[in-house]
């Protein structure tokens, strides 16, 4: 087995036990991840200095190719940065490259990296969905719409992992994700 942790920014991230498993961290990850994922336009354009240590400390940093196409340079020029675009292979049925959540992108990247036992922490689907900051720009999408797109993409990931006999285990706080991923 090749296990890893996908660590979000939700409250359950604070409950992560000490582990030697590689970590995929996203956005404002609370610790230095082995693999870093950020496809959030606001963060990649306006908060580069805040995430630079996370990008710089990662083995591989997966960043939005859409932002690169527009802004190029800076952290995108690091040799271990991989650009993420809409999938044309296993996840080709995705509606959006990001699934409107970096956690979905982390699931894709973990899949392609060969991880087969995924542990989700900090992927808390709070009904209020305040994201990682209260003034997060929604881009004209309501919380209900955003959550529906996220859940659709999480289901897509679950189906792809299941067909490959790989597992995704949810350690995050109870939520609608429990209907998609097995609870720990």
N, C-alpha and C positions, 0 to 999 in steps of 0.2 A: 504494500500500500504506500501511496505517496500522499500524505495528508498536508493540509495547510489551513490557515485561519484567514477568513475575510473579516476585517475589523472596520466597522462603521463608526459613526460619531454619536450614536444613541447612548442612552444611560447604561445599557447592559455592557457596553465596552469597559466600564469601570469594574465589572465583575469577572473580567478575563483572568483565568488562573495563569500562573507562570507556565510557560511551555517552550519547548525547543522547536515547535513547528514553524515553518516559514509563514510570514504574515504579509497579506495584501492589505495595505492601508489606503484610505481614501481621503481626499480633500484636506481637512484639518485633523488628520489622524493623531490620536493622543500619544502615540509613541513612534519611534523610528521604524518603519516597515522595511521588509526585505524587498517588497514590490510595492510601488506607489501608483495609484490610479487617480487621475483628475481629468474630467471632461467638462467641468463646470466653467462656462465662459467667464463669469464674473471673477472667479478665483484666478483663472489663468491670465486674465488681463489686468485686474486691479489689485491683486494680492500676491503677486509673485514673490515678494520678499518674505512674506509669512510662510510660504510653502517651500521656498528654496532649500532649507535644511532637509526636508522630507524627500525632495527630488534628488538632492545631492547624496543622500545616504542610502538610496535604494540600489539594489542590483540592477533592476530594470524599472524605469518610470514609463507608464502608459499614459500618454496625454492625447487630448483631442486633436486629430488631424485637421478638423474643420477650423479650429482656432489657429493652428500652424499655417494653414493656407492663407489666412487673413493677416496674421501678425508676424510670423517667422522670427527667428532669433531668440536670444536670451536662453532660458532653460531648455528650449526646444533644440538647441545646438549641442547639447551634451551627448556624448557618444552612446550612452545606454538608454536613451529615450526612444521609445517605440510609439509611432503614431497610430491612433485607433480611428478607423472609419467604419461605415456601415459594413456589416459582415456579408461575405459572398459565399461562405462555406457552411459549416454546421449550423450557424445562427442566422442563416440567410432569410428566415421568415420574420426577423425583427422589424418592427415598424420604425423605430429610431435607433441609431447607433448606440445611444446611451441608455435607452429604455427609461429615460428621465431620472436615472439614478446611477451613481458610480458603482454601487454594489453589483448591479447587473453586469457592467463592464468588467468588474473584478472577476465575476463568475466566468465570463467568456475567456478572459486572459488566463485564469487558473486552468480552465479546460484545455486550452491550447498548449499550456505549459506542461500538461500531463498529470496534473494533480487529480486524484480520484477519490479523496475523502476530505470534503470541504466542511469546515466548521464556521458557522456564521455567528458573530458577536457584534453587538452594537448596531444591528440592522433593525431598529425598533420602529415599527410602523404605527406610531402614535396617531390616533384619529385626528388630532389637531394639526399634525405635521407642521411644526414650526421650523423644521430643518435645523441647521447648525447655528443660525442666527435669526433673530426675530424679524429683521427687515429684509429677508431674502427676497430678491426679485423673482416674481412668479412668471414673468413673461406672458401675462394674459391668460394663464392656465389656472383654473381653480384647484384647490386641494383635492377635491373629489376626482376631477379629471386626471390630475397628476398621479394620484394613488391608483386609479384604474389602469393607466398605462404601465406603471411600475409593476403591478400585480400580473398583468398580461405577460410582461417580459420575464418576470421571475418564473412564471409557469412555463414559458418557453425553455428557459434554462433547466428547470427541473425535468422536463420531458427529454431534453437532449442528454443530460447526465444519466437519466434512468435507462435510455436506450443503449448507452455505453457501459452499463452496469457500474456506474460511479454513484457516490452518495453525497448528498448535501444535508447537513444536520444543523438545525436551528437552535442556538443557545440564547438568542436574543429574547427580549421580553415577549410574552404571549401576544399574538396579534393575528391578523388574517394570513400572515405568512405560514402559520401552523396548518393551514388548509393546503399549502403547496409543498412545504418542506417538513421532513420528519423532525419532531422535537427531540431534544437531547434527554 
